[in-house]
């Protein structure tokens, strides 16, 4: 199982805009930016949308979904938000333990856009979402 953490910049794309533009069941297209992983995201991969604490008053996990189309020629990724993304964007999942898990995913360089997530970390993220809902 492959999964990706996508870190959003609150200064470039505020959570209010995310809440307005991203809806469950509606595909969305985002720039991939810097990808930390052995490969590019591909169709069927899991996707976790994250706002870090930096310059964000309401950080956390805002949604998740499935990559529906790999990278296009413009460096964009197409993904489909799935349940409970509409709930998460109104009630982001965040605490210090989750922030630590995400820091472990990003590794020593927290600046970037996307990071591959290892299977144990995916299991933990999924469990946290289930518990939150």
Order of alpha helices (4+ residues) and beta strands (2+ residues): beta-alpha-beta-beta-beta-beta-beta-alpha-alpha-beta-alpha
